[in-house]
Amino acid sequence: MRLAHSIVSIVPGKRDRKQFIRETMFSLDQIVPWGRSFDEYSAIFSLADAEMAGRILGCGDGPASFNAEATRRGAKAVSCDPIYSFSKADIEARITTTYAQVIDQIRQNQNEFIWKAISSVEELGRVRMAAMQTFLADYPAGLAEGRYLNAKLPSLPFSDGEFDLALCSHLLFLYSQQLDAGFHHASLLELCRVAKEVRVFPLLTFGGTISPHLEGSVEMLREAGHHVSIERVNYEFQRGACEMLRIQRDDSNIKGP
Ligand SMILES: C[S@@+](CC[C@H](N)C(=O)[O-])C[C@H]1O[C@@H](n2cnc3c(N)ncnc32)[C@H](O)[C@@H]1O
């Protein structure tokens, strides 16, 4: 697994990999914090201005600045991530200790990315660090206001239809090796429970191949009565990652238990 996108930087040897991830995923010294900006989220999810008027959930937002910047623009955004169980000082220290390693890994794997909107490794470092600093500056206020919630898939502490839109960036599908099909199905259904529409990006896993869980997830969601589409977006940084999954609830079609 490449560090550049990693949640977990230390990979097990002989131990069962899934068990290892379950046990250690949310110990901060195993996490490599890495967050995107509001502009990247806008492009990744084809966000229209009108959609920013609704209630938005960012699931797995980590140290992204989406919530901080969306709130500044007057949006009602809530982010949930298990990383929010840690203090600002702890997250900041972890960003400081892992930043150089992440940049080094990206430099070694430059051919896996498209250097257009972001033109160099140095610019990427500046853009990501600026986003994470914006997150850190907003974190204490956001925690107090309930905009940053310590919660994790596949079970979220929200009521049915509480959000108009749920966004999930660089978690589902990307971590297909670590998170199995059952986790993906349960998580997608949970996101559909709490939001009227769900968007997920990217649909590729590490190494640039389509997630092995994508086809089964789409089938499962359609069988559950949801409208599902895969749409091209105006964003491509990881080579080949330029599509999002859009799931719209059609409550009249949802099959009961
Ligand atoms: C690669 S980061 C992506 C951060 C942000 N979404 C972005 O695109 O910049 C993945 C995030 O998923 C979070 N995460 C891991 N497992 C999760 C789970 N079960 N539920 C919600 N978030 C989770 C991690 O803590 C981390 O912040």
PDBQT file of the ligand as one rigid body, heavy atoms in Angstrom, charges set to zero:
ROOT
HETATM    1  C1  LIG A 301      -7.383   9.086   2.748  1.00  0.00    +0.000 C 
HETATM    2  S1  LIG A 301      -8.274   9.910   3.996  1.00  0.00    +0.000 S 
HETATM    3  C2  LIG A 301      -9.343  10.966   3.026  1.00  0.00    +0.000 C 
HETATM    4  C3  LIG A 301      -9.650  12.266   3.731  1.00  0.00    +0.000 C 
HETATM    5  C4  LIG A 301     -10.609  13.181   2.963  1.00  0.00    +0.000 C 
HETATM    6  N1  LIG A 301     -11.873  12.540   2.710  1.00  0.00    +0.000 N 
HETATM    7  C5  LIG A 301     -10.024  13.628   1.674  1.00  0.00    +0.000 C 
HETATM    8  O1  LIG A 301     -10.432  13.149   0.614  1.00  0.00    +0.000 OA
HETATM    9  O2  LIG A 301      -9.121  14.478   1.705  1.00  0.00    +0.000 OA
HETATM   10  C6  LIG A 301      -9.386   8.642   4.576  1.00  0.00    +0.000 C 
HETATM   11  C7  LIG A 301     -10.131   9.045   5.841  1.00  0.00    +0.000 C 
HETATM   12  O3  LIG A 301     -11.067   8.021   6.141  1.00  0.00    +0.000 OA
HETATM   13  C8  LIG A 301     -11.154   7.922   7.553  1.00  0.00    +0.000 C 
HETATM   14  N2  LIG A 301     -11.756   6.623   7.908  1.00  0.00    +0.000 N 
HETATM   15  C9  LIG A 301     -11.163   5.434   8.015  1.00  0.00    +0.000 A 
HETATM   16  N3  LIG A 301     -12.064   4.483   8.323  1.00  0.00    +0.000 NA
HETATM   17  C10 LIG A 301     -13.271   5.095   8.407  1.00  0.00    +0.000 A 
HETATM   18  C11 LIG A 301     -14.590   4.635   8.693  1.00  0.00    +0.000 A 
HETATM   19  N4  LIG A 301     -14.853   3.341   8.977  1.00  0.00    +0.000 N 
HETATM   20  N5  LIG A 301     -15.595   5.531   8.688  1.00  0.00    +0.000 NA
HETATM   21  C12 LIG A 301     -15.346   6.845   8.403  1.00  0.00    +0.000 A 
HETATM   22  N6  LIG A 301     -14.101   7.330   8.131  1.00  0.00    +0.000 NA
HETATM   23  C13 LIG A 301     -13.075   6.467   8.135  1.00  0.00    +0.000 A 
HETATM   24  C14 LIG A 301      -9.716   8.075   8.009  1.00  0.00    +0.000 C 
HETATM   25  O4  LIG A 301      -9.609   8.407   9.385  1.00  0.00    +0.000 OA
HETATM   26  C15 LIG A 301      -9.225   9.189   7.069  1.00  0.00    +0.000 C 
HETATM   27  O5  LIG A 301      -9.385  10.463   7.640  1.00  0.00    +0.000 OA
ENDROOT
TORSDOF 0
